[in-house]
Amino acid sequence: MGETAQLTSKFRRIRMELAREKGHPVRNPHEGYDLLVPLDECGRLDEDEYKHHQDLCRVRRFRPKGSDLLGRVRRKPGGQWYFEYANGDCDDELALHWSGEHFLWGEYISVQSGGTIHTYRITHIERPVE
């Protein structure tokens, strides 16, 4: 998911896996996201660090069927976080309420994809290898 040579100590690799939801009574470790983003000391997205290193903020969406999607973690002028993929706006996904979220192991995070909101559980957080 990108080069680690330019990353600051605030960057973390985060894995989010589909949590239990209607139609999925058991979590699904084969569906989710891998993120590369900067976090502050409380585990929230570090907006200042993001502004200086936004080209390094990445997302990989993985699903049991189909190819992975690679993209960037972006922020709209009003503060809304989203995932931007290669196919223009049609495949972008909204990261719901991320400005106040704590990205800590076991926390639940929501993403809107194709008009549907899904909940993901953070299952792994680590510093990238330098």
JOQUI-V357355 format. One record per backbone hydrogen bond with DSSP energy under -0.5 kcal/mol. CO is the residue of the C=O (numbers start at 0). NH is the residue of the N-H. If there is no record, write none. Layout:
[[CO;NH] [CO;NH]]
//
This chain:
[[3;6] [7;10] [9;38] [11;13] [11;36] [12;125] [13;34] [14;122] [14;123] [15;32] [16;120] [17;27] [20;23] [23;20] [26;28] [27;17] [27;30] [30;17] [31;61] [32;15] [33;59] [34;13] [35;57] [36;11] [37;45] [39;42] [42;102] [43;39] [44;46] [45;49] [46;50] [47;51] [48;52] [49;53] [52;55] [53;56] [55;57] [56;72] [57;35] [58;70] [59;33] [59;61] [60;68] [61;31] [68;60] [69;85] [70;58] [71;73] [71;83] [73;81] [75;78] [79;75] [80;94] [81;73] [81;83] [82;84] [82;92] [83;71] [84;87] [86;89] [87;90] [88;91] [92;82] [93;95] [93;111] [94;80] [94;97] [95;109] [96;99] [97;100] [100;102] [101;103] [103;106] [106;121] [108;119] [109;95] [110;112] [110;117] [111;93] [112;115] [115;112] [117;110] [118;18] [119;108] [120;16] [120;122] [121;105] [123;14] [125;12]]
//
